[in-house]
């Protein structure tokens, strides 16, 4: 039987718990969203015990002294679960993010099932890490564990912003995401024969793929670039990749504007979906990242300087003396990239 409006609820929390039944009562409504504001009266071993507490609360809520005499917990703060915080972030940001982003956040919730229904204010590092350890034990990769950590960070930052917890209660930075799982995705560069097949197709998508191959850009970097006469400026993912100059290879110069116009403002899903369909059309098996891998491979095969390959791709120069290669001219980069032969 459904409880009367405003009476409160008794629900069962997920997972194995000593006290799985939680009692919540409405204490008001959010002025902006109209959603109920609830607080918990505690958790109980059985549903009848929880219902008894809820009934006693409603019977005595107008009488504070009577509440105390029957030991009803009215001092508990509002309960805000980990899941609630993640879903709130998804709702807040989904229109600004890709579908892939939202799918990743929701997938993280499934993987972290042990903590989704816990009050975020009661979560400690050991409980969170235990949940991550179980994900690791299932053979998940480091990238999956990292995605879960990012989701945790969204949830805890949201909780701090709304004062569910204090800044020092955010333990996310200490979560260990190491994994022994082998990387499942193997990036394979396009062969010379496959590049020739793309060139022969001579469609808009063939031009798009060739622009990716001969710039070494990440998927989203070409959706928002600044075009100059002999180079483009793009990149935002890393410090080394941000606002980097990429010379325009002479082979793609005749059609790069057409390709950039097509890519301008497109989402990750839009670009990767079109790429996948194009690969199916040519009966090729490649990911978007393979175009980037192809650039690096072609550069090495055609004796491009390693420092130039790294700079164009936005990689850290590592053990290369950075001050020597920080301010190369576009002419120098252009001379190096022209070493790549595609036809």
C-alpha positions in Angstrom: 0.0 0.0 0.0 1.3 3.4 -0.9 1.9 5.9 1.9 0.0 9.1 2.0 1.6 12.2 0.5 4.1 13.7 2.8 4.1 10.7 5.1 7.7 9.5 4.2 9.2 6.4 2.7 10.8 3.2 3.6 13.2 1.8 1.0 15.8 -1.0 0.9 19.4 0.0 0.1 21.3 -2.1 -2.4 24.1 -4.5 -1.4 24.7 -6.7 1.7 24.1 -4.6 4.8 23.4 -5.2 8.4 20.7 -2.5 8.4 19.4 -2.3 4.8 16.1 -0.4 5.4 16.3 3.4 5.4 13.5 5.7 6.6 13.2 9.1 4.9 10.8 12.0 5.6 10.1 15.2 3.6 11.2 18.4 5.3 10.4 20.8 2.4 10.8 21.4 -1.3 13.6 22.9 -3.4 12.4 26.3 -4.7 14.2 25.9 -8.0 13.4 22.3 -8.9 10.3 21.7 -6.9 11.9 18.4 -5.7 11.4 17.1 -2.2 14.1 17.7 0.4 14.4 14.7 2.6 16.2 13.7 5.8 16.9 10.2 7.1 15.5 8.9 10.4 18.1 6.1 10.3 18.5 2.6 9.0 17.0 -0.6 10.3 17.5 -4.4 10.1 13.9 -5.1 9.1 11.1 -3.3 7.2 8.6 -3.6 10.1 11.1 -1.8 12.4 11.6 0.9 9.8 7.8 1.3 9.3 7.4 1.6 13.0 9.9 4.4 13.2 8.1 6.2 10.3 4.7 5.8 11.9 5.9 7.0 15.3 7.5 10.0 13.6 4.3 11.0 11.9 2.3 10.4 15.1 4.5 12.6 17.2 6.1 15.1 14.9 4.0 18.0 16.3 5.1 17.1 19.8 8.9 17.5 20.4 8.8 16.2 24.0 6.9 13.1 22.9 9.4 12.5 20.1 12.2 12.4 22.6 10.3 10.0 24.9 9.9 7.4 22.1 13.5 7.8 20.9 12.8 9.1 17.4 15.9 10.4 15.6 15.1 13.8 14.2 18.6 15.2 14.2 19.9 13.3 11.2 21.0 15.6 8.4 19.6 15.1 4.9 21.0 12.0 3.1 22.6 12.6 -0.3 23.8 9.4 -1.9 26.8 9.1 -4.2 24.4 8.1 -7.0 22.3 11.2 -6.4 25.4 13.5 -6.8 26.6 11.8 -10.0 23.1 12.0 -11.5 22.9 15.6 -10.6 26.1 16.3 -12.4 24.9 14.4 -15.4 21.7 16.4 -15.5 23.6 19.7 -15.1 26.3 19.1 -17.7 24.8 16.6 -20.3 23.8 19.4 -22.7 27.4 20.6 -22.8 29.0 17.2 -23.1 28.8 14.3 -25.6 26.7 11.2 -25.3 29.9 9.3 -24.8 30.6 11.4 -21.7 27.2 10.7 -20.2 27.5 7.0 -21.0 30.8 6.8 -19.2 29.4 8.4 -16.1 26.4 6.0 -16.0 28.7 3.0 -16.7 30.9 4.1 -13.7 27.8 4.0 -11.5 27.2 0.4 -12.5 30.8 -0.5 -11.8 30.8 1.2 -8.4 27.6 -0.4 -7.3 28.9 -1.0 -3.7 28.9 2.7 -3.0 26.1 4.2 -5.2 23.5 4.1 -2.4 25.8 5.2 0.4 25.5 8.7 1.9 28.4 10.6 0.3 29.0 12.3 3.7 29.8 8.9 5.2 32.1 7.6 2.5 35.7 7.2 3.5 38.8 6.4 1.4 38.9 2.8 2.5 35.3 2.2 1.4 35.8 3.9 -1.9 39.1 2.1 -2.6 37.5 -1.3 -1.8 34.9 -0.6 -4.5 37.7 0.2 -6.9 39.6 -2.9 -6.0 36.6 -5.0 -6.9 36.4 -3.3 -10.3 40.2 -4.0 -10.8 39.6 -7.6 -9.7 37.1 -8.0 -12.5 39.9 -7.3 -15.0 39.0 -3.8 -15.9 41.7 -1.6 -17.5 43.4 1.4 -16.1 41.4 3.7 -18.5 38.1 2.3 -17.0 39.3 2.8 -13.5 40.4 6.3 -14.4 37.0 7.0 -15.8 35.4 5.8 -12.5 37.8 8.1 -10.6 36.7 11.1 -12.8 33.1 10.2 -12.0 33.9 10.1 -8.3 35.6 13.5 -8.6 32.5 15.0 -10.2 30.3 13.6 -7.4 32.5 14.8 -4.5 33.1 18.3 -6.1 29.3 18.6 -6.4 28.9 17.5 -2.8 31.4 20.1 -1.7 29.7 22.9 -3.8 26.3 22.1 -2.1 27.8 21.8 1.3 26.9 18.1 1.8 30.6 17.6 2.8 33.6 19.7 3.5 36.5 20.2 1.1 38.7 17.9 3.3 36.2 15.1 2.9 37.0 14.7 -0.8 39.4 11.8 -0.9 39.3 11.2 -4.7 42.9 12.3 -5.3 44.1 9.3 -3.2 42.2 6.6 -5.1 44.6 4.0 -6.6 43.6 3.2 -10.2 46.5 1.0 -11.2 45.5 -2.1 -13.2 47.3 -5.3 -14.4 44.7 -5.7 -17.2 46.2 -5.8 -20.7 45.1 -2.9 -22.9 42.3 -4.2 -25.1 42.5 -1.6 -27.9 45.5 -2.0 -30.2 46.1 1.0 -32.4 47.2 0.0 -35.9 48.5 2.5 -38.4 47.1 2.6 -41.9 49.2 0.8 -44.4 50.4 2.4 -47.7 47.9 0.3 -49.6 45.0 1.4 -47.3 46.1 5.1 -47.7 46.0 4.6 -51.4 42.5 3.2 -51.1 41.4 6.3 -49.2 43.0 8.5 -51.8 41.4 6.7 -54.7 37.9 7.1 -53.0 38.2 10.9 -53.4 35.1 11.6 -51.3 34.6 14.2 -48.5 35.3 11.6 -45.9 38.5 10.5 -47.7 39.7 14.1 -47.5 38.7 14.2 -43.8 40.7 11.0 -43.0 43.7 12.3 -45.0 43.7 15.6 -43.0 43.7 13.7 -39.8 46.6 11.4 -41.0 48.7 14.4 -42.1 48.1 16.6 -39.1 48.3 14.0 -36.3 45.4 15.6 -34.5 43.2 14.1 -32.0 39.5 13.6 -32.9 38.1 16.8 -31.4 41.1 19.0 -32.2 40.0 19.6 -35.8 36.5 20.5 -34.8 37.7 23.9 -33.6 40.8 25.2 -35.2 42.3 28.6 -36.3 43.4 28.5 -39.9 46.4 30.5 -41.1 47.9 30.6 -44.6 50.4 27.8 -44.0 49.4 26.3 -40.7 46.6 25.6 -38.2 46.5 26.2 -34.5 44.6 23.7 -32.3 44.9 21.5 -29.3 43.6 21.7 -25.7 44.0 18.3 -24.0 47.5 18.7 -22.5 49.9 21.5 -21.7 52.2 20.4 -24.5 49.4 20.1 -27.0 47.6 23.4 -26.2 47.5 26.0 -29.0 50.2 24.2 -31.0 51.0 25.1 -34.6 50.7 22.4 -37.2 52.1 23.1 -40.7 49.7 22.2 -43.6 51.2 19.4 -45.7 51.1 20.3 -49.4 49.1 17.2 -50.2 46.1 18.2 -48.1 46.4 22.0 -48.8 43.9 21.8 -51.8 41.1 20.4 -49.6 41.9 21.1 -46.0 39.4 24.0 -45.9 36.6 21.7 -47.1 37.4 19.1 -44.5 37.7 21.7 -41.7 34.3 23.2 -42.7 32.7 19.7 -42.4 34.3 19.1 -39.0 33.6 22.5 -37.5 31.5 22.3 -34.4 30.8 18.6 -34.7 30.6 16.4 -31.6 32.9 13.5 -30.8 30.0 11.1 -31.6 29.3 12.8 -34.9 32.9 12.6 -36.1 33.7 9.1 -34.8 30.3 7.8 -36.1 31.0 9.1 -39.6 34.5 7.7 -39.5 33.3 4.3 -38.4 30.7 4.2 -41.3 33.4 5.2 -43.7 35.7 2.5 -42.6 32.9 0.0 -43.0 32.3 1.3 -46.5 36.0 0.6 -47.4 36.0 -2.6 -45.5 38.8 -1.4 -43.2 39.2 -1.9 -39.5 40.6 1.3 -37.9 39.8 3.6 -35.0 40.0 7.4 -35.1 43.2 7.2 -33.1 44.8 5.1 -35.8 45.0 8.2 -38.0 47.2 9.8 -35.3 49.2 6.6 -34.9 49.7 6.7 -38.7 51.1 10.2 -38.6 53.7 9.1 -36.1 54.6 6.0 -38.1 54.9 7.9 -41.4 57.0 10.5 -39.7 59.5 7.9 -38.4 59.6 6.0 -41.7 60.3 9.2 -43.6 63.1 10.4 -41.2 61.3 13.3 -39.6 63.1 14.5 -36.5 61.6 12.9 -33.4 61.3 16.3 -31.7 59.2 17.6 -34.6 56.9 14.6 -34.5 56.4 15.1 -30.8 55.8 18.8 -31.1 53.3 18.5 -33.9 51.4 15.8 -32.0 51.5 17.7 -28.7 53.6 15.1 -26.9 56.0 16.0 -24.1 59.6 16.3 -25.5 60.7 14.1 -22.6 64.5 13.7 -22.6 64.9 15.9 -25.7 66.4 19.3 -24.8 63.2 21.4 -24.9 64.8 24.8 -25.0 66.3 23.9 -28.4 63.0 22.9 -29.9 60.6 25.3 -28.3 60.4 28.1 -30.9 61.0 26.4 -34.3 59.6 28.4 -37.2 56.7 27.2 -39.2 59.1 27.0 -42.2 61.2 24.5 -40.3 58.2 22.4 -39.2 56.9 22.6 -42.8 60.2 21.4 -44.2 60.1 18.4 -41.8 56.4 17.4 -42.4 57.0 17.5 -46.2 59.3 14.6 -45.8 56.1 12.4 -45.5 55.2 10.9 -48.9 51.6 9.6 -49.3 51.4 9.0 -53.0 
